[in-house]
Amino acid sequence: MQLLAMRWALALLPVALCVAGLDAARAANAQPPYQVDLRVVDAGLEAEFRLGSATDEFRFDALADEIRARSWSVITCNLVLDQDSIRSRKQRKFSRFTLLIRPDPAGHDQPYPVLQRVGADGYLLYTPHLLTSTMNAAPQIRVRLRRGLIALAGGGKHPKREPLQFLPTDRYVFIGPIDYVSLQAHSATVAPPEMPAWLTLTAINAMEHVVTQYAQRLDERLSTSPLLVLQHSDEGADALWRGDTTPGYTISLRFSGSAWRQNAPPLRAIVTSFIAHEAFHFWNGEAALSRDSATQPWLHEGSAEYAAESIGMDGREPGPAPVMQQLEECRSALQDAPLAGQAGRSGLAPYSCGALLFRAADHATKPATESGFFELWRRILQRSRAQGGVYGVNELRDLLAGPHTRPEATEIFDLILGGGADRWQTIAQDLHALGIE
């Protein structure tokens, strides 16, 4: 996921009418298996949780506390949402409760919002935020759909129209009009009719292009067609954007600002690069998983950033990239700190420093006829298949230590991952020696 601009908004939540649901049964405190039934209402989604046995607390993942505070209400009488927990006001056990989940008013600026509005009649739900943090067993999540609505949890060629559908628990799910969905040769797209037409068309063409190019260059096709969900809000004047990718090969792209109404070459370039970055995560974040993603995000974010630079919309390698800008962004983000440390986990560091590392690897390993970067990732993906579908920094380091790799790339790798304020001149010299200006 790439953070490019952020704005914050708060909304006052109206008080919802409560319905009865307390259960005074005396059962064990162990968190039971549970079921979540969803239905679309005027204000958002109503979610009824049915627990396998009574409990005195139901705890969600604390990561979404701010989102819940902005947009969740408890409908069930005498129950309260206290940060990450549902509790009884009267200290009684309960076995079911109902929530009203509204679209997050700050969803355009948040990573993985619980619920986003897609056009006038659609929603995008992030199902992991419905899970409890106190048990490993996944719940059963179902949605009841009225006529004309579908639930789409990934691409595929034939969206289901059944009135009751079971939803996966690890991804974005689109719930809305089937008219919003279009099927392309290699992907599916959700775009409400109020999206700027040029923006929808540019995004669709970019998705089709990069999915085809990545599959060919990495010699690995996706197991199903990816899904692209587009949203736009006219709020504000500046062109702001944000996106993230989940399992099911699903990308959510959120554009805000009236500037997106105008079809301008700089904005088309942003959309193309944005999609190329996020789509590479289908391979480096789902076809294979980085075991080091939490501590060294530069591995998957930097490679996605460089992949986006390496894929031209016309299939040709693009012109010179702003190498010195990336080097300066990396230096400013890290100073004397190592990329492998805390400073490398936030801001521009994972993107700029990571892209710089993969640029050096590309030039240091590139054969005469093809991109060394994609050959490198072909080998990483091949190794991951023999290792349970995972890869990490060690695999990249081993590949760069091969006899056909220029030593400057290994030195840049070690210098950026390590610390030291005096390393930047040596890194610049090594980049120059590799022909990177």
C-alpha positions in Angstrom: 0.0 0.0 0.0 1.3 3.4 -0.9 0.4 6.5 1.1 0.5 9.6 -1.1 -1.8 12.1 0.6 -3.9 12.2 3.7 -6.8 14.3 5.1 -8.7 13.7 8.2 -12.4 14.1 9.0 -14.6 13.4 12.0 -18.3 12.8 12.0 -20.8 12.8 14.9 -22.6 9.5 15.1 -26.4 9.7 15.7 -27.8 7.5 18.5 -29.4 4.4 17.1 -32.6 2.8 18.5 -31.8 -0.3 20.5 -33.3 -3.7 20.1 -33.5 -6.4 22.8 -30.7 -9.0 22.8 -29.2 -9.6 26.3 -28.8 -13.2 27.3 -28.6 -14.0 31.0 -27.4 -17.5 30.5 -24.5 -18.6 32.8 -22.0 -20.0 30.4 -18.2 -20.2 30.4 -16.2 -17.1 29.5 -14.3 -18.8 26.7 -14.8 -17.0 23.4 -17.2 -19.3 21.3 -17.4 -19.7 17.5 -19.8 -17.2 16.1 -21.8 -16.1 13.0 -22.2 -12.7 11.5 -25.3 -11.9 9.4 -25.1 -8.7 7.3 -27.8 -6.8 5.6 -27.8 -3.5 3.7 -29.8 -0.7 5.3 -30.1 3.0 4.5 -27.3 4.1 6.8 -24.8 1.3 5.9 -24.7 -2.3 7.0 -26.4 -3.9 9.9 -24.4 -6.7 11.4 -25.9 -9.3 13.8 -23.4 -11.3 15.7 -24.6 -14.7 17.0 -22.2 -16.3 19.5 -22.0 -20.0 20.1 -22.4 -19.5 23.9 -22.9 -16.5 26.2 -20.0 -14.3 27.2 -19.5 -11.1 29.1 -17.2 -9.5 26.5 -16.6 -9.7 22.8 -13.3 -8.2 21.8 -12.3 -6.9 18.3 -8.8 -6.1 17.0 -7.7 -2.9 18.6 -6.2 -1.7 15.2 -9.6 -0.4 14.1 -10.5 1.4 17.3 -10.5 4.8 15.7 -12.7 3.6 12.8 -15.2 2.0 15.2 -15.4 5.2 17.3 -16.2 7.2 14.2 -18.7 4.9 12.5 -20.0 2.0 14.6 -23.1 2.0 16.8 -24.5 -0.7 19.0 -28.2 -1.3 18.4 -28.7 -4.0 21.1 -30.1 -2.6 24.3 -27.9 -2.4 27.4 -24.7 -3.2 25.4 -21.9 -0.7 24.8 -19.0 -0.5 22.4 -15.9 0.4 24.6 -13.0 0.9 22.2 -12.4 -2.7 21.0 -14.9 -4.5 23.2 -18.7 -5.1 23.3 -19.8 -5.3 27.0 -23.0 -5.2 29.0 -23.9 -2.1 30.9 -25.5 -4.3 33.5 -22.6 -6.9 33.7 -24.8 -9.6 32.2 -23.7 -12.2 29.8 -25.0 -12.0 26.2 -24.9 -14.4 23.2 -26.0 -12.0 20.4 -25.7 -8.4 19.5 -26.4 -6.1 16.5 -24.2 -3.3 15.2 -24.9 -0.5 12.7 -21.7 0.0 10.6 -21.7 3.3 8.7 -19.3 4.2 6.0 -16.1 5.6 7.5 -16.2 9.4 7.0 -12.3 9.4 6.8 -12.2 6.3 4.6 -10.5 8.0 1.7 -7.5 8.7 4.0 -7.4 5.5 6.0 -5.7 2.2 5.3 -8.2 -0.6 5.1 -11.4 1.2 6.3 -14.1 -1.1 7.6 -16.8 0.2 5.3 -16.5 2.6 2.4 -19.3 3.9 0.2 -19.0 3.1 -3.5 -21.2 5.4 -5.5 -24.7 6.1 -4.3 -25.8 2.5 -3.7 -22.6 0.3 -3.1 -20.3 -0.5 -0.2 -16.8 -2.0 0.1 -16.5 -4.0 3.3 -13.1 -5.1 4.9 -14.2 -8.3 6.6 -11.1 -8.8 8.9 -12.3 -5.9 11.1 -15.4 -8.1 12.0 -13.2 -10.7 13.6 -12.6 -11.2 17.3 -9.0 -10.9 18.6 -9.4 -13.7 21.2 -9.8 -16.8 19.1 -8.2 -18.3 16.0 -11.2 -20.0 14.5 -12.8 -17.9 11.7 -16.4 -16.9 12.0 -19.1 -17.5 9.4 -20.0 -14.2 7.7 -23.1 -14.1 5.5 -24.9 -11.2 3.7 -28.5 -11.1 2.8 -29.0 -9.2 -0.5 -32.1 -7.6 -1.9 -32.8 -7.8 -5.6 -30.3 -6.1 -7.8 -27.4 -6.3 -5.4 -24.4 -8.7 -5.4 -21.5 -9.5 -3.2 -18.2 -9.7 -5.0 -15.1 -11.0 -3.1 -12.5 -11.0 -5.8 -12.5 -11.1 -9.6 -13.7 -14.1 -11.5 -16.0 -14.2 -14.5 -19.4 -14.8 -13.1 -20.6 -12.7 -10.1 -23.1 -14.6 -8.0 -26.6 -13.2 -7.6 -27.9 -15.5 -4.8 -29.8 -13.6 -2.1 -27.7 -15.2 0.7 -24.0 -15.4 0.2 -21.1 -16.5 2.4 -18.2 -14.1 2.6 -14.4 -14.7 3.1 -12.9 -13.3 6.2 -9.6 -11.9 4.9 -10.4 -9.3 2.3 -12.4 -6.5 0.7 -15.9 -7.5 -0.4 -18.0 -5.3 -2.7 -21.7 -5.2 -1.8 -23.8 -3.2 -4.3 -25.5 -3.0 -7.7 -24.4 -5.5 -10.3 -24.6 -2.7 -12.8 -21.4 -1.3 -11.2 -19.4 -4.4 -12.3 -17.7 -4.8 -15.7 -15.7 -7.8 -16.9 -12.5 -7.4 -18.9 -10.3 -10.0 -20.5 -8.0 -10.3 -17.5 -9.8 -8.5 -14.7 -13.1 -7.2 -13.2 -13.8 -3.6 -12.3 -16.3 -2.0 -9.9 -17.0 1.6 -10.9 -20.1 3.6 -10.0 -21.6 5.6 -12.8 -20.7 8.9 -11.2 -16.9 8.1 -11.6 -15.2 10.4 -14.1 -15.4 8.4 -17.4 -11.8 9.1 -18.3 -10.6 7.9 -14.8 -12.5 4.7 -15.1 -11.2 4.0 -18.6 -7.6 4.8 -17.7 -7.8 2.6 -14.7 -9.3 -0.4 -16.6 -6.7 -0.1 -19.4 -3.8 0.2 -16.9 -5.0 -2.9 -14.9 -5.4 -5.0 -18.1 -1.9 -4.0 -19.3 0.1 -4.5 -16.1 -1.6 -7.8 -15.1 -0.7 -9.1 -18.6 2.8 -7.8 -18.5 3.6 -9.0 -15.0 2.3 -12.5 -15.7 4.5 -12.7 -18.8 7.6 -11.2 -17.3 7.3 -13.2 -14.1 6.2 -16.4 -15.9 3.4 -16.8 -13.4 -0.3 -16.2 -14.1 -2.8 -15.4 -11.3 -5.1 -18.1 -10.2 -8.2 -15.9 -10.8 -9.0 -12.6 -12.4 -8.2 -9.6 -10.1 -10.8 -7.1 -9.0 -10.4 -3.3 -9.1 -12.8 -1.2 -7.0 -12.8 2.5 -7.9 -14.2 5.3 -5.8 -14.2 9.1 -6.2 -15.4 12.0 -4.1 -15.4 15.6 -5.2 -14.6 16.8 -1.7 -11.8 19.4 -1.9 -10.1 20.8 -4.9 -6.7 19.0 -4.9 -6.2 15.6 -6.5 -5.6 13.2 -3.7 -5.4 9.4 -3.9 -4.9 6.3 -1.8 -5.1 2.6 -2.3 -4.6 -0.8 -0.8 -4.6 -4.5 -1.8 -6.1 -7.5 -0.1 -6.3 -11.3 -0.7 -8.6 -12.3 -3.6 -6.4 -10.1 -5.8 -8.5 -7.1 -4.9 -7.4 -3.5 -5.2 -9.3 -0.5 -3.7 -8.4 2.8 -5.2 -9.9 6.0 -3.6 -9.6 9.3 -5.4 -10.8 12.6 -3.9 -10.9 16.1 -5.1 -12.6 17.9 -8.0 -9.4 18.0 -9.9 -10.0 14.4 -11.0 -12.9 15.6 -13.1 -10.4 16.9 -15.7 -8.6 14.5 -18.0 -5.0 15.7 -17.7 -1.8 13.9 -18.7 -0.1 14.2 -15.3 -3.2 12.7 -13.6 -3.3 9.8 -16.2 0.3 9.1 -15.3 -0.5 9.0 -11.6 -3.3 6.5 -12.1 -1.2 4.3 -14.3 1.7 4.2 -11.9 -0.6 3.8 -8.9 -2.3 0.7 -10.4 1.1 -0.8 -11.5 2.4 -0.5 -8.0 -0.7 -2.0 -6.3 -1.0 -4.8 -8.9 2.6 -6.0 -8.3 1.4 -6.9 -4.8 -0.7 -9.7 -6.4 2.7 -11.5 -6.9 4.9 -10.3 -4.1 2.0 -10.2 -1.5 -0.4 -13.0 -2.4 1.2 -15.4 -4.9 4.0 -15.4 -2.4 4.3 -13.8 1.0 7.2 -11.9 2.6 8.0 -13.3 6.0 9.7 -10.0 6.7 6.8 -7.7 5.7 6.3 -6.4 9.3 9.9 -5.5 10.0 11.2 -4.8 6.5 8.4 -3.5 4.3 10.9 -2.1 1.8 11.1 -5.6 0.3 7.5 -5.7 -1.0 6.8 -1.9 -1.2 10.2 -1.1 -2.9 9.8 -3.9 -5.4 6.3 -2.8 -6.2 7.5 0.8 -6.6 10.3 -0.2 -9.0 8.0 -2.6 -10.9 5.7 0.3 -11.6 8.6 2.2 -13.0 9.7 -0.7 -15.2 6.4 -1.3 -16.9 5.5 1.2 -19.7 1.9 1.5 -20.8 3.0 0.8 -24.3 5.1 -2.2 -23.2 8.4 -0.5 -23.6 10.9 0.3 -20.8 10.3 3.9 -19.7 12.8 6.8 -19.8 15.3 7.8 -17.1 13.8 7.7 -13.6 14.4 10.4 -10.9 17.3 8.4 -9.3 18.7 11.4 -7.4 15.3 12.3 -6.1 14.9 8.7 -4.7 18.4 8.8 -3.3 17.7 12.1 -1.5 14.3 10.9 -0.2 16.0 7.7 1.1 18.8 9.8 2.7 16.4 12.2 4.3 14.2 9.4 5.7 17.1 7.4 7.2 19.8 9.9 8.0 22.3 7.6 9.8 19.7 4.9 10.7 19.6 1.5 9.0 16.8 0.6 6.6 16.4 -2.6 8.5 15.5 -0.7 11.7 12.5 1.4 12.8 13.3 4.3 10.5 12.8 2.0 7.5 9.2 1.1 8.4 7.4 4.4 7.8 7.1 7.4 5.5 9.0 7.3 2.2 11.7 5.0 3.4 10.1 1.6 2.3 9.3 3.1 -1.1 12.3 5.2 -2.1 15.0 3.2 -0.4 13.4 -0.1 -1.5 13.1 1.1 -5.1 16.7 2.2 -5.0 17.9 -1.2 -3.9 15.9 -2.9 -6.6 17.2 -0.5 -9.2 20.7 -1.4 -8.3 19.9 -5.1 -8.4 18.3 -4.7 -11.8 21.4 -3.0 -13.3 23.8 -5.4 -11.5 22.1 -8.6 -12.7 20.4 -7.6 -16.0 21.2 -9.9 -18.9 21.6 -8.5 -22.4 18.1 -9.3 -23.5 15.7 -8.9 -20.5 15.2 -7.1 -17.3 17.3 -8.4 -14.4 14.6 -7.2 -12.0 11.9 -9.5 -13.3 14.4 -12.4 -13.6 15.3 -11.8 -10.0 11.6 -11.9 -9.0 11.0 -15.0 -11.1 13.7 -16.8 -9.1 12.3 -15.4 -5.8 8.9 -16.8 -6.7 10.3 -20.1 -7.7 12.1 -20.4 -4.4 9.0 -19.5 -2.5 7.1 -22.4 -4.0 9.5 -24.8 -2.4 9.3 -22.9 0.9 5.5 -22.9 1.6 4.9 -19.8 -0.5 7.1 -17.5 1.5 10.2 -15.5 0.8 12.3 -12.9 2.6 15.4 -10.7 2.7 17.7 -13.7 2.9 16.5 -15.0 -0.5 17.2 -11.7 -2.1 20.6 -11.5 -0.4 21.5 -15.0 -1.6 20.6 -14.1 -5.2 22.6 -10.9 -5.2 25.6 -12.9 -3.9 25.7 -14.9 -7.2 28.8 -14.9 -9.3 27.2 -12.9 -12.1 26.1 -9.9 -10.0 28.1 -6.7 -9.9 29.7 -6.2 -6.5 28.4 -2.6 -6.3 24.9 -3.9 -5.9 25.8 -6.0 -2.9 27.7 -3.0 -1.4 24.7 -0.7 -1.8 22.5 -3.4 -0.3 24.7 -3.7 2.8 25.1 0.1 3.2 21.4 1.0 2.9 20.3 -1.8 5.2 23.1 -0.9 7.7 23.6 2.4 9.3 26.1 5.3 9.1 25.9 9.0 8.1 29.0 8.7 5.8 27.6 6.0 3.5 25.7 8.2 1.1 28.6 9.3 -1.0 29.8 5.7 -1.5 26.2 4.7 -2.5 26.1 7.5 -5.1 29.5 6.4 -6.5 28.3 2.8 -6.7 25.1 3.8 -8.5 27.3 5.7 -11.0 29.5 2.7 -11.5 26.4 0.7 -12.3 25.4 3.2 -14.9 22.6 4.7 -12.8 22.5 8.4 -13.1 
